[in-house]
Amino acid sequence: MPVRSSLGVPRIRINSETAPYLLGAAACTVLLLALWTRSGSPSSKVEQPKNDSKSDIDGTVVGEEEGLQMLSISLDLEDEQSDAVKRMVKHLVTMRDNATKKGSVLQQFLSPEDAKQRRLSVSSTLPPFQAQTAHLISEVQGAKKRGMPLLVEGAPGIGKATALETYVASEGAHRPAIYLRLSDALNKKHGGSATEEDDGEEVDDDVTLSSEISENDWQRSLARAFGYKRPADLNTTDEDDGEDIMHVLMQISQAIRHIAPAFSAPTLLVIDDIQLLFHNHRLLHDRYTGLDETFQWFLQCEAEGILDVILCSSEKSALAGIRRLKGYDWTLSYRCLESVDDQEVVQYLISSVNNILPEHQKFTEQLAYEFVSNFSSNMMELSRYVAQYRPLNEFIDQRESDHIVYLSKHLPENTSEDILRDLVLSMIFRNGVMPVHQLERHQLSLVETLLENNILRWRDGRARRRESLSYNRNSIVSSKGSFAVTPLPLSENGWDDPNPDPNLEDEAEKEDEDEDDAELRDNPFALFGRAGAELVWYNQHVQTVCERWFNQAY
């Protein structure tokens, strides 16, 4: 009979058989309690303050946000610059918290006056074109390659800046993300929006919003974007400016290198209006210090995997200028952003923009097609149309006159008229599209000038392969957002194979390797010609005026 306690519950006998089991159970219980005590209960973590971010004297930085993983980054720096590095680390870590606050990422590097003006301008602009923004962000994400800086350009006014700002704000929740607009940081007007007579000076890139121009503006704005809090160190002299800017960049490298393991991706740096650092495809060394050093630092940080660099050229192309810099001829990724299909732009005009227009300016389906045919998805032209209160046909006539005045001042004067005529004729024969690989060497200088003066622009060759969209209403067809498919020529064996004999091609490639290398060094367009880049007219009005000039119509 089993022995029972006074409560009637059977009493467990402890003998040589049951003792090991009881000891094992007790050990497991003690171990579980110890682990629970060490990790802490989930409820105690929820009760902590949300913004428990601090920077200790010993260099430990802890940042926590509800729903995000807590960061703990330790610095072991003994040199005299450790305080500056610690401040940058704290700035970059807390930047993730700020990214969840509306507008903080986009305005943190603007002065209070600029930020206020930015809020006013944003609130009074066009309705958001969400389909366009999502499309452009997807293009940027697909083009960025790890270890290679990315330059993005594109058609005028399609919303590149809006897309990049949105992209930085979304990335800021996962890693430090910096958006630096040079037109604000350098206190300069936008460099290439001039198509009206009174804006002509802007194209020369010599206009600032104030009479004061500091040679340190560029490096100071970059350093402050990373949280560098000692601007006195940036007051360099002519004798040691290169040494000092490298000293600052090395400290920034140290900060982003230490925080890199705590995030899923490198720190993101997006610089908009990069064309403001160039003039005639050359860096403005006489205006800003530290340009060469900074661009080389971008390459080093990309190669090390601690920084993702995205550069954006707005209105003017900076491609030829950047590719001339040391190391960028091979390592620069490039993406020419294109708009969504015309049909989505038309839908946006009718469903969204009409809500803010007076009755006499509202878009019908036919008028929407006509706007897209002339201006594609150019939001700058759409903003002009919304602001001037005239019917669409009057607005189009006025903008054509503006373009004629602009082009009469900015067609290249030092170029042979025959070369210009040949180029225009080639564009006419190709329906306004010039594949880069079709350019002849004597045309390159002219093409660079036409790109600089907003007469031509780059376009991704993929746009040519988009299915053409035909609109039946009044036979209005847009040539800006949709293009017919161009099939590959048939080879001798009847297949669409441009390389029917790979053995012969391998031999030719081996023989011409040195010649190709020399061509890429001398010709900044060669690599992009192979990638399928194309040149198109800046917009429909530019095409119309240039074709009239060719036919001596005015």
C-alpha positions in Angstrom: 0.0 0.0 0.0 1.4 3.5 -0.8 2.0 5.8 2.0 -0.5 8.8 2.1 -0.1 12.2 3.7 -2.5 13.7 6.1 -4.3 15.3 3.1 -4.9 12.0 1.4 -2.3 12.7 -1.4 0.1 9.9 -2.1 3.6 10.7 -0.8 6.4 10.1 -3.2 9.1 7.8 -2.0 12.6 9.0 -2.5 15.0 6.1 -3.2 17.9 5.4 -5.4 15.6 5.1 -8.5 13.7 8.4 -8.2 16.5 10.6 -6.8 18.3 11.2 -10.2 15.0 12.3 -11.8 14.2 14.7 -9.0 17.7 16.3 -9.0 17.5 16.8 -12.8 14.1 18.5 -12.6 15.4 20.8 -9.8 18.4 21.7 -11.9 16.3 22.5 -14.9 14.0 24.7 -12.8 17.0 26.7 -11.5 18.4 27.1 -15.0 15.1 28.5 -16.4 14.8 30.9 -13.5 18.4 32.1 -14.1 17.8 32.7 -17.8 14.5 34.5 -17.1 16.2 36.8 -14.6 19.1 37.6 -17.1 16.9 38.4 -20.1 14.1 40.2 -18.3 10.4 39.8 -18.9 8.8 41.3 -22.0 6.4 43.4 -19.8 9.4 45.2 -18.1 10.7 46.2 -21.6 7.4 47.7 -22.7 7.3 49.9 -19.6 10.6 51.6 -20.5 10.5 55.2 -21.9 10.1 55.2 -25.7 12.9 57.7 -26.4 15.6 56.1 -24.2 18.5 57.4 -26.2 21.7 58.6 -24.6 25.4 59.1 -25.2 27.5 58.1 -22.2 31.0 59.3 -21.4 32.5 55.8 -22.1 31.2 56.0 -25.7 28.2 53.7 -25.4 25.3 54.8 -27.5 21.9 53.2 -27.1 18.9 54.1 -29.2 15.5 52.4 -29.0 12.2 52.9 -30.8 9.0 51.0 -30.2 8.8 48.1 -32.7 12.4 48.5 -33.7 15.5 46.6 -32.5 17.5 48.4 -29.8 21.0 49.5 -30.9 24.0 49.2 -28.7 27.2 50.6 -30.2 30.5 50.8 -28.3 33.4 53.0 -29.3 36.9 52.5 -28.1 38.6 55.7 -29.2 41.5 57.3 -27.4 42.6 60.0 -29.8 41.6 63.7 -29.4 38.9 63.5 -32.0 36.8 60.8 -30.2 34.3 63.4 -29.0 33.5 64.5 -32.5 33.1 60.9 -33.7 30.8 60.1 -30.7 28.6 63.1 -31.6 28.3 61.9 -35.2 27.5 58.3 -34.0 24.8 59.6 -31.8 23.5 61.8 -34.6 23.3 59.0 -37.1 21.8 56.5 -34.6 19.0 58.9 -33.5 18.4 59.8 -37.1 16.4 56.6 -37.3 14.1 57.7 -34.6 13.6 61.0 -36.3 12.7 59.3 -39.5 9.4 58.3 -38.0 8.5 61.9 -37.4 6.8 63.6 -40.4 9.2 65.9 -42.3 12.1 65.5 -40.0 14.4 63.7 -42.4 13.5 66.0 -45.3 14.0 69.3 -43.4 16.7 68.5 -40.8 19.4 70.2 -42.9 17.5 73.3 -43.8 17.5 76.6 -41.9 14.3 77.4 -40.0 13.4 79.9 -42.7 14.0 77.5 -45.6 12.1 74.7 -43.7 9.1 77.1 -43.2 9.2 78.1 -46.9 9.5 74.4 -47.9 6.4 73.5 -45.9 4.4 76.4 -47.5 5.5 75.4 -51.0 4.7 71.7 -50.4 1.2 72.6 -49.1 0.5 74.7 -52.2 1.8 72.4 -54.9 0.1 69.8 -57.0 -1.8 66.8 -55.7 0.6 63.9 -55.0 1.3 61.7 -58.0 1.7 58.5 -56.1 1.9 56.1 -59.1 4.8 58.2 -60.4 6.6 58.3 -57.1 6.3 54.6 -56.5 7.6 53.9 -60.0 10.6 56.2 -59.7 11.6 54.7 -56.3 11.4 51.2 -57.8 13.7 52.4 -60.6 16.3 53.8 -58.1 16.2 50.7 -56.0 16.7 48.5 -59.0 19.6 50.5 -60.3 21.7 50.8 -57.1 24.5 48.3 -56.9 26.5 47.7 -53.8 30.0 49.2 -54.0 29.2 51.6 -56.9 27.9 55.2 -56.6 24.7 55.7 -58.6 23.8 58.8 -60.7 20.2 59.2 -61.5 18.9 61.7 -64.1 15.8 61.8 -66.1 13.2 63.8 -68.0 12.5 67.3 -66.6 10.0 67.7 -63.9 8.9 64.1 -63.5 9.3 64.2 -59.7 12.8 62.9 -59.1 13.3 65.0 -56.0 10.0 63.9 -54.5 10.8 60.3 -55.2 14.2 60.6 -53.6 12.9 62.4 -50.5 10.2 59.7 -50.1 12.8 57.0 -50.5 15.1 58.5 -47.9 12.2 58.8 -45.5 11.3 55.2 -45.9 14.9 54.0 -45.6 15.4 56.1 -42.5 13.4 53.6 -40.4 16.0 50.9 -41.1 19.4 52.7 -41.4 20.8 56.3 -41.2 19.5 58.0 -44.3 20.6 61.5 -45.4 19.0 63.7 -48.1 21.1 66.7 -49.0 19.7 69.2 -51.5 22.5 71.3 -52.8 20.3 74.2 -54.0 19.5 74.7 -50.3 22.8 73.9 -48.8 24.7 76.1 -51.2 22.1 78.8 -51.2 21.8 78.7 -54.9 18.9 78.8 -57.4 18.0 75.7 -59.2 20.5 75.4 -62.0 18.6 74.4 -65.1 14.9 75.2 -65.2 15.3 78.2 -67.5 13.1 78.2 -70.5 11.9 81.8 -70.1 13.8 84.9 -71.0 14.0 86.3 -67.5 15.5 83.0 -66.2 18.3 82.8 -68.7 21.1 83.5 -66.2 20.4 80.4 -64.3 21.6 78.2 -67.2 25.1 79.8 -66.8 25.1 78.4 -63.2 26.4 81.7 -61.8 23.3 82.9 -59.8 23.0 82.6 -56.0 20.3 83.6 -53.7 22.7 85.9 -51.8 25.8 87.8 -52.7 27.9 85.9 -50.2 29.7 82.8 -51.7 31.8 80.8 -49.3 34.3 78.3 -50.7 33.7 76.1 -47.7 29.9 75.8 -48.3 30.1 72.4 -50.0 32.3 70.6 -47.4 30.6 72.3 -44.5 27.1 71.2 -45.7 28.3 67.6 -46.2 30.0 67.5 -42.8 26.9 68.9 -41.0 24.7 66.4 -42.8 26.6 63.6 -40.9 26.3 65.5 -37.6 29.8 67.0 -37.5 29.5 69.7 -34.9 32.8 71.6 -35.2 32.4 74.0 -38.2 35.5 75.9 -37.0 37.6 73.0 -38.3 36.3 73.6 -41.7 37.7 77.2 -42.0 40.6 76.1 -44.0 43.3 78.0 -45.7 44.7 77.7 -49.2 47.8 75.9 -47.9 46.1 73.0 -46.0 42.5 72.8 -47.3 43.0 69.4 -48.8 44.5 68.0 -45.6 41.7 69.4 -43.4 38.8 68.1 -45.5 40.4 64.7 -45.6 40.7 64.9 -41.8 37.0 65.6 -41.5 36.1 62.8 -44.0 38.2 60.3 -42.1 36.3 61.1 -38.9 33.0 60.6 -40.7 34.3 57.3 -42.1 35.2 56.3 -38.5 31.6 57.1 -37.3 29.8 55.2 -40.1 32.2 52.3 -39.9 31.4 51.8 -36.2 27.6 51.9 -36.7 27.6 49.7 -39.8 27.2 46.3 -37.9 24.1 47.6 -36.1 22.1 48.2 -39.3 21.0 45.9 -42.1 22.5 48.2 -44.8 25.1 50.9 -45.1 24.4 54.5 -44.3 22.5 56.1 -47.2 23.6 59.5 -48.7 21.5 61.1 -51.4 22.7 64.3 -52.9 20.3 66.2 -55.1 21.2 69.0 -57.6 24.7 67.6 -58.0 25.0 69.6 -61.3 25.6 72.7 -59.2 29.1 71.5 -58.5 29.9 71.5 -62.2 30.2 74.0 -65.0 30.9 72.9 -68.6 31.5 69.3 -67.3 34.2 70.5 -64.9 34.2 70.7 -61.1 34.0 74.2 -59.8 37.4 74.1 -58.0 37.6 77.9 -58.0 34.4 78.2 -56.1 34.3 75.2 -53.6 37.2 73.5 -51.8 37.5 69.7 -51.3 35.6 68.6 -54.3 38.1 66.1 -55.7 38.8 64.7 -52.2 35.1 64.2 -51.5 34.3 62.4 -54.7 37.3 60.0 -54.1 36.0 59.5 -50.6 32.7 58.4 -52.0 34.4 55.7 -53.9 36.4 54.5 -50.9 33.3 54.3 -48.7 31.3 52.5 -51.4 34.2 50.0 -51.9 34.4 49.4 -48.1 30.6 48.9 -47.9 29.9 51.5 -45.3 28.1 54.1 -47.5 25.5 54.0 -50.3 25.9 57.1 -52.4 23.1 58.2 -54.8 23.7 61.4 -56.8 20.9 63.2 -58.7 21.3 65.7 -61.4 18.2 67.9 -61.9 17.5 69.5 -65.2 21.1 69.5 -66.4 23.0 66.3 -67.1 26.1 65.8 -64.9 27.0 62.5 -66.5 29.9 63.7 -68.7 31.4 65.7 -65.8 31.2 62.9 -63.2 32.6 60.3 -65.6 35.6 62.4 -66.1 36.6 62.1 -62.5 39.2 59.6 -61.5 37.7 56.2 -60.9 34.2 57.0 -62.0 34.6 56.0 -65.6 34.2 52.3 -64.5 32.6 52.4 -61.1 29.7 54.8 -61.7 26.2 53.2 -62.1 23.8 55.3 -64.1 20.0 55.3 -64.5 17.9 57.6 -66.6 14.5 57.7 -65.0 11.5 57.6 -67.2 7.9 58.5 -66.4 5.0 56.1 -66.0 2.9 55.4 -69.1 1.0 58.3 -70.6 -2.3 56.7 -69.7 -1.5 57.0 -66.0 -0.5 60.6 -66.4 -3.8 61.3 -68.2 -5.7 59.6 -65.4 -3.8 61.7 -62.8 -4.7 65.0 -64.6 -8.4 64.1 -64.8 -8.9 62.5 -61.4 -6.6 64.6 -59.2 -5.5 67.8 -60.8 -9.0 68.8 -61.9 -10.0 69.1 -58.3 -7.8 72.2 -57.9 -8.5 73.9 -61.2 -11.2 76.4 -62.1 -13.8 75.3 -64.6 -12.2 76.9 -67.7 -8.9 75.1 -67.0 -10.2 71.6 -66.2 -8.9 68.7 -68.3 -11.2 66.8 -70.5 -9.9 63.5 -71.8 -8.9 65.2 -75.1 -7.2 68.1 -73.3 -5.3 65.7 -71.0 -4.0 63.8 -74.0 -2.9 67.1 -75.6 -1.1 68.2 -72.5 0.8 64.9 -72.3 1.6 65.1 -76.0 3.3 68.5 -75.4 4.7 68.2 -71.9 4.7 64.5 -71.0 4.6 64.2 -67.2 6.5 67.5 -66.5 5.2 68.7 -63.2 7.0 72.0 -63.6 5.0 72.8 -66.7 1.8 71.5 -65.0 2.5 73.9 -62.1 2.9 76.8 -64.5 -0.4 75.8 -66.1 -2.2 75.7 -62.8 -0.8 79.1 -61.8 -1.5 81.1 -64.9 -5.3 80.7 -65.2 -5.3 80.5 -69.0 -6.9 77.8 -71.2 -4.6 75.1 -72.3 -4.3 76.2 -75.9 -3.1 79.7 -74.9 -0.7 78.2 -72.4 0.9 75.9 -75.1 1.3 78.8 -77.5 3.0 80.9 -74.8 5.4 78.1 -73.8 6.4 77.5 -77.4 7.3 81.2 -77.7 9.3 81.0 -74.5 11.3 78.0 -75.9 12.0 79.8 -79.2 13.5 82.8 -77.3 15.5 80.4 -75.1 16.9 78.3 -77.9 17.9 81.4 -79.9 20.2 82.3 -77.1 21.6 78.9 -76.2 22.2 77.1 -79.5 26.0 76.6 -79.7 27.7 79.3 -81.6 31.2 77.7 -82.0 29.9 74.6 -83.7 29.8 74.1 -87.5 26.2 74.6 -88.7 26.6 71.5 -90.9 27.3 69.3 -87.9 24.2 70.7 -86.1 22.1 70.1 -89.2 23.3 66.6 -89.6 22.4 65.8 -86.0 19.0 67.4 -86.3 18.4 65.4 -89.5 19.4 62.2 -87.8 17.0 62.9 -85.0 14.2 63.5 -87.6 14.9 60.3 -89.4 14.9 58.4 -86.1 11.6 59.9 -84.8 13.4 62.1 -82.3 15.5 59.3 -80.8 19.3 59.0 -81.2 21.0 55.8 -79.9 24.4 56.8 -78.4 26.2 54.1 -80.4 25.1 55.9 -83.6 26.9 59.1 -82.7 30.1 59.9 -84.6 33.1 61.1 -82.7 33.0 64.7 -84.2 29.4 65.0 -82.8 30.3 64.3 -79.2 31.3 67.9 -78.3 28.2 69.3 -79.8 26.0 66.7 -78.0 27.6 67.6 -74.6 26.8 71.3 -75.2 23.2 70.5 -76.2 22.8 68.4 -73.0 24.3 71.2 -70.9 21.8 73.7 -72.4 18.7 71.5 -72.0 18.2 71.0 -75.7 18.8 67.2 -75.5 18.5 64.8 -72.6 19.4 61.3 -71.8 16.8 58.5 -72.0 17.1 54.9 -70.9 17.0 52.6 -73.9 14.3 50.5 -72.2 11.8 53.2 -73.0 12.1 52.4 -76.7 10.8 48.9 -75.9 7.6 50.1 -74.2 4.5 49.2 -76.1 3.1 52.2 -77.9 -0.3 53.5 -76.7 -2.8 54.7 -79.3 -5.6 57.0 -78.3 -8.6 56.9 -80.6 -10.1 60.2 -79.5 -9.3 62.7 -82.3 -6.2 60.5 -83.3 -4.1 62.1 -80.5 -1.1 60.0 -79.8 1.7 60.9 -77.4 5.3 60.3 -78.5 6.8 61.0 -75.1 5.9 58.1 -72.8 5.4 55.2 -75.2 7.5 53.9 -78.0 7.2 51.2 -80.6 9.2 48.0 -80.2 12.2 47.9 -82.5 13.0 44.3 -83.4 16.5 43.0 -83.7 17.7 42.4 -87.3 17.6 38.8 -88.5 20.9 37.1 -88.8 21.9 34.8 -91.7 20.6 31.7 -90.0 17.2 33.3 -89.6 17.3 33.8 -85.9 17.2 37.1 -84.0 20.8 36.6 -83.0 23.2 39.6 -83.4 26.2 37.2 -82.7 25.8 34.2 -85.0 29.5 33.1 -84.6 30.7 33.4 -81.0 34.1 32.1 -81.8 34.8 34.8 -84.3 33.5 37.4 -81.9 35.8 36.2 -79.1 38.8 36.6 -81.3 37.8 40.1 -82.4 37.1 41.0 -78.8 40.6 39.9 -77.8 42.3 41.9 -80.6 40.3 45.1 -79.9 40.6 45.0 -76.0 43.2 47.8 -75.8 41.4 49.9 -78.4 38.1 49.6 -76.4 39.9 50.7 -73.2 41.3 53.7 -74.9 37.8 54.6 -76.3 36.2 54.5 -72.9 38.8 56.8 -71.5 38.5 59.3 -74.4 34.7 59.0 -75.0 32.5 59.4 -72.0 29.5 58.1 -74.0 30.9 54.8 -75.1 30.0 52.7 -72.1 26.5 54.0 -72.0 26.1 53.4 -75.7 26.8 49.8 -75.1 24.2 49.8 -72.3 21.5 51.1 -74.7 21.4 54.8 -73.6 19.7 57.1 -76.0 19.4 60.9 -76.6 16.0 62.5 -77.1 14.8 66.1 -77.4 14.4 67.9 -74.0 10.7 68.2 -74.7 8.2 68.4 -77.5 8.6 72.2 -77.9 12.3 71.9 -78.3 11.9 69.3 -81.0 9.4 71.5 -82.8 11.7 74.6 -82.8 14.8 72.7 -83.9 12.9 71.0 -86.7 11.6 74.4 -87.8 15.2 75.8 -87.7 16.3 72.9 -89.9 13.6 73.6 -92.5 14.3 77.4 -92.4 10.8 78.0 -91.2 11.8 81.0 -89.1 
